Amino acid sequence: MKLAHGISLNGHSSGRHFLQIPGPSTTPDRILRAMDYPTIDHRGPEFQKLAQAVLAGIKRIFQTQHPVVIFPASGTGAWEAALVNALSPGDAVLMCETGHFASLWKKMADRLGFVVEFVPGDWRHGVDADQLEAILRADTGHRFKAVAVVHNETSTGVTSQIPLVRAAIDAARHPALLMVDSISGLGSAQYKHDAWGVDVTVSGSQKGLMLPPGLSFNALSPKAIEAAKHSRSPRSYWDWAEQLGMNANGWFPYTPATSLLYGLHEAIAMLEEEGLDTVFARHQRHAAATRAAVQAWGLEVLCLNPAEYSPVLTAALMPAGHNADEVRRQALANFNLSLGQGLSKVSGKVFRIGHLGDFNDLTLLGALAGVEMALGLANVPHHKAGVQAAMTHLQSTAPSAHAMIKAAA
Ligand SMILES: *Cc1c(COP(=O)(O)O)cnc(C)c1O
């Protein structure tokens, strides 16, 4: 595989690498070209125009009227920013063990000196909103200052229903801030920062936004901005107030990632040209076709609740006695296809198929064909029917099929 700049595992292989991990996603040519410009003076008028356009545009992607802070960092940085701006040392936070990423965010909160109550989970379901409501109702002293949950759990392919989490907090009449990690949801799954009443949404550049890694985001609510004024956590690089003050006029408090901002400008344009709702419907359709393939192979989808199936990725559970990493190894070695590995608790037990970002029907079928052949090469018992099942789904839901159904009606 030819990686980049002469770094190569086994010489040149022709054609495109299939990067079907659930983030980073493939960066489309339009975005690569948009970034291929000289770095400009980040205190000059040209940059100011770019920053103002990007800061306004990213709000539309989060579906918010309020400010979105952009950090030159991976998503993990924006996790930290959310916690240290809104909370004070010793504050209690309610979090839910939906999978690997929720567990990492919890570990970070522990390390930063917050007191986390971690609701255990089985990694096959999303946040249990009824359970949250009961915990919050019992917290009559309002010890919890925040509820922090993962929207799209990238390790399991389970998408929690954030409006239900909001409703649980409201039903308990609890004043805790709602913080949501939508690092892998934003730009692929429906997400409404304002309408869903989220106080801080954390996201990153390399998943639904189709950019290379390196940018991360905190979308804020007025309540979160107010909380930050009273927070006593030490912070400097991550300070929202510094960012918001400078951003108001199109500037940043330190050197921004100029090239990634060129790319972000293009990514926003692409998402809006297609239309956010069309983008979300496309992801849902590809997810449904992928599940049809997994089920036709005779494998199990890790997510157990159909209302929580992820539009971004599908995790497939291996039959007992077979290692998912062998399937991934065969896919990469033979077909230049990267699949997501099982993380921590589900290591070796699942492989993950990313179907997000710059993606279409035939990209999906190529990826699924690679998986089907890799299952064969890894001697995993399965039915050779997955690609066909996906094709059947894609054909019956193709735009012309819709037109035919309409005409017949
Ligand atoms: C990718 C991801 C992260 C981590 O983001 P980094 O950019 O790797 O720091 C956190 N949460 C979720 C849900 C993710 O998908």
The ligand as a MOL file (V3000), in Angstrom:
LIG
                    3D

  0  0  0     0  0            999 V3000
M  V30 BEGIN CTAB
M  V30 COUNTS 15 15 0 0 0
M  V30 BEGIN ATOM
M  V30 1 C -12.8820 9.7560 17.0280 0
M  V30 2 C -13.6230 9.9310 18.2740 0
M  V30 3 C -13.0510 10.5000 19.4140 0
M  V30 4 C -11.6030 10.8740 19.5020 0
M  V30 5 O -11.2630 11.8730 18.6420 0
M  V30 6 P -9.7350 12.1490 18.3020 0
M  V30 7 O -9.8060 13.0960 17.1520 0
M  V30 8 O -9.1180 10.8190 17.9810 0
M  V30 9 O -9.1100 12.7510 19.5020 0
M  V30 10 C -13.8530 10.6980 20.5130 0
M  V30 11 N -15.1500 10.3480 20.5120 0
M  V30 12 C -15.7260 9.7710 19.4470 0
M  V30 13 C -17.1610 9.3930 19.5160 0
M  V30 14 C -14.9780 9.5460 18.3030 0
M  V30 15 O -15.5490 8.9720 17.2340 0
M  V30 END ATOM
M  V30 BEGIN BOND
M  V30 1 1 1 2
M  V30 2 1 2 3
M  V30 3 2 2 14
M  V30 4 1 3 4
M  V30 5 2 3 10
M  V30 6 1 4 5
M  V30 7 1 5 6
M  V30 8 2 6 7
M  V30 9 1 6 8
M  V30 10 1 6 9
M  V30 11 1 10 11
M  V30 12 2 11 12
M  V30 13 1 12 13
M  V30 14 1 12 14
M  V30 15 1 14 15
M  V30 END BOND
M  V30 END CTAB
M  END
